[in-house]
Amino acid sequence: MDRTGQIAVIFVSQRTLNDDQGYAEAAEAMDALAARQPGYCGVDSARGADGLGITISWWADEASALAWRAHPEHAAIRERGRAEWYSRYKVAVAEVGRSYGWSDKS
């Protein structure tokens, strides 16, 4: 998928060992909620065995990304994440200037 011109919200986090079930439920709920927001273009996520994770949410424009950040349910989960699920995180926001990919289709 061509991501040129989209806004990438890059979330790098370190998970704690606290409440894996609660975290999984919240992550699933946030994925579903984000997908219903105007301007949502997708998400890519990975987490290593050491708890380090990278999630990139893709948005059509800056206004859509900011609206997601301000969404009340997202804000509440963000606070819970700080209190329970993350020992640290960083966020970077960027506009994609070029995008390409490859697949062997096998």
Sine and cosine of phi, psi and omega as CSV:
sin_phi,cos_phi,sin_psi,cos_psi,sin_omega,cos_omega
0.00,0.00,0.72,-0.70,0.02,-1.00
-0.98,0.21,0.86,-0.51,-0.02,-1.00
-0.98,-0.22,0.10,1.00,-0.03,-1.00
-0.82,0.57,0.78,-0.63,0.02,-1.00
1.00,0.03,-0.24,0.97,0.02,-1.00
-0.98,0.22,0.29,-0.96,0.08,-1.00
-0.99,-0.12,0.79,-0.61,0.06,-1.00
-0.97,-0.26,0.86,-0.50,0.11,-0.99
-0.98,-0.21,0.94,-0.34,-0.13,-0.99
-0.98,-0.21,0.89,-0.45,-0.08,-1.00
-0.90,-0.43,0.93,-0.36,0.02,-1.00
-0.95,-0.32,0.84,-0.54,-0.13,-0.99
-0.69,-0.72,0.42,-0.91,0.13,-0.99
-0.89,-0.45,0.90,-0.44,-0.02,-1.00
-0.97,0.23,0.54,-0.84,0.19,-0.98
-1.00,0.07,-0.02,-1.00,0.07,-1.00
-1.00,-0.05,0.13,0.99,-0.08,-1.00
-0.99,0.15,0.71,-0.71,0.29,-0.96
0.75,0.66,0.88,0.47,0.01,-1.00
-0.86,0.52,-0.65,0.76,-0.02,-1.00
-0.91,0.42,-0.72,0.69,0.03,-1.00
-0.87,0.49,-0.65,0.76,0.04,-1.00
-0.89,0.45,-0.73,0.68,-0.02,-1.00
-0.88,0.48,-0.67,0.74,0.02,-1.00
-0.90,0.43,-0.68,0.73,0.01,-1.00
-0.91,0.41,-0.66,0.75,0.01,-1.00
-0.89,0.46,-0.68,0.73,0.03,-1.00
-0.89,0.45,-0.68,0.73,0.01,-1.00
-0.90,0.43,-0.66,0.76,0.00,-1.00
-0.93,0.36,-0.61,0.79,0.07,-1.00
-0.86,0.51,-0.71,0.70,-0.01,-1.00
-0.92,0.40,-0.67,0.75,0.00,-1.00
-0.91,0.41,-0.71,0.71,0.01,-1.00
-0.86,0.51,-0.65,0.76,-0.04,-1.00
-0.89,0.46,-0.34,0.94,0.01,-1.00
-1.00,-0.04,-0.04,1.00,-0.06,-1.00
-0.99,0.10,0.61,-0.79,0.08,-1.00
-0.85,0.53,0.69,-0.72,0.04,-1.00
1.00,0.06,-0.04,1.00,0.02,-1.00
-0.93,0.36,0.73,-0.68,-0.02,-1.00
-0.85,-0.53,-0.03,1.00,0.05,-1.00
0.70,-0.72,0.03,-1.00,0.01,-1.00
-0.53,-0.85,0.57,-0.82,0.14,-0.99
-0.78,-0.63,0.69,-0.72,-0.07,-1.00
-0.51,-0.86,0.56,-0.83,0.08,-1.00
-0.51,-0.86,0.54,-0.84,0.06,-1.00
-0.64,-0.77,0.73,-0.68,0.01,-1.00
-1.00,0.08,0.21,-0.98,0.02,-1.00
-0.88,0.48,-0.41,0.91,0.02,-1.00
-0.99,0.14,0.00,1.00,0.03,-1.00
1.00,-0.03,-0.10,1.00,0.03,-1.00
-0.97,0.24,0.79,-0.61,-0.02,-1.00
-0.78,-0.62,0.46,-0.89,0.11,-0.99
-0.75,-0.66,0.84,-0.54,0.07,-1.00
-0.83,-0.56,0.75,-0.66,0.07,-1.00
-0.88,-0.47,0.89,-0.46,0.14,-0.99
-0.98,-0.17,0.63,-0.77,-0.11,-0.99
-0.93,-0.36,0.73,-0.68,-0.07,-1.00
-0.74,-0.68,0.52,-0.86,-0.04,-1.00
-0.91,0.41,-0.53,0.85,-0.04,-1.00
-0.35,-0.94,0.16,-0.99,-0.03,-1.00
-0.88,0.48,-0.64,0.77,-0.01,-1.00
-0.87,0.49,-0.63,0.77,0.02,-1.00
-0.91,0.41,-0.68,0.74,0.02,-1.00
-0.90,0.44,-0.67,0.74,0.02,-1.00
-0.92,0.38,-0.60,0.80,0.05,-1.00
-0.89,0.45,-0.64,0.77,0.05,-1.00
-0.90,0.43,-0.69,0.72,0.02,-1.00
-0.86,0.52,-0.60,0.80,-0.06,-1.00
-1.00,0.07,-0.15,0.99,-0.04,-1.00
-0.84,0.54,0.77,-0.64,-0.09,-1.00
-0.85,0.52,-0.64,0.77,0.01,-1.00
-0.93,0.37,-0.62,0.78,0.05,-1.00
-0.91,0.42,-0.67,0.74,0.02,-1.00
-0.88,0.47,-0.65,0.76,0.00,-1.00
-0.91,0.42,-0.67,0.74,0.02,-1.00
-0.93,0.37,-0.59,0.81,0.05,-1.00
-0.86,0.51,-0.69,0.72,0.03,-1.00
-0.90,0.44,-0.66,0.75,0.03,-1.00
-0.90,0.44,-0.62,0.78,0.05,-1.00
-0.86,0.51,-0.69,0.72,0.03,-1.00
-0.90,0.44,-0.60,0.80,-0.06,-1.00
-0.98,0.20,-0.55,0.84,-0.18,-0.98
-0.84,-0.55,-0.68,0.74,-0.29,-0.96
-0.98,-0.22,-0.34,0.94,-0.06,-1.00
-0.85,-0.53,0.65,-0.76,0.16,-0.99
-1.00,-0.01,-0.37,0.93,0.07,-1.00
-0.21,-0.98,0.38,-0.92,0.18,-0.98
-0.38,-0.93,0.33,-0.94,0.06,-1.00
-0.71,-0.70,0.54,-0.84,0.05,-1.00
-0.80,-0.61,0.71,-0.71,0.14,-0.99
-0.78,-0.62,0.62,-0.79,0.00,-1.00
-0.83,-0.55,0.76,-0.65,-0.06,-1.00
-0.58,-0.82,0.49,-0.87,0.16,-0.99
-1.00,-0.05,0.75,-0.66,-0.05,-1.00
-0.98,0.20,0.86,-0.51,0.00,-1.00
-1.00,-0.02,-0.35,0.94,-0.01,-1.00
-0.40,-0.92,0.55,-0.83,-0.03,-1.00
-0.49,-0.87,0.70,-0.71,0.08,-1.00
-0.35,-0.94,0.21,-0.98,-0.02,-1.00
-0.37,-0.93,-0.03,-1.00,-0.01,-1.00
-0.44,-0.90,0.55,-0.83,0.09,-1.00
-0.56,-0.83,0.64,-0.77,0.04,-1.00
-1.00,0.10,-0.13,0.99,0.07,-1.00
0.86,0.50,0.33,0.94,0.01,-1.00
-0.98,-0.20,0.00,0.00,0.00,0.00
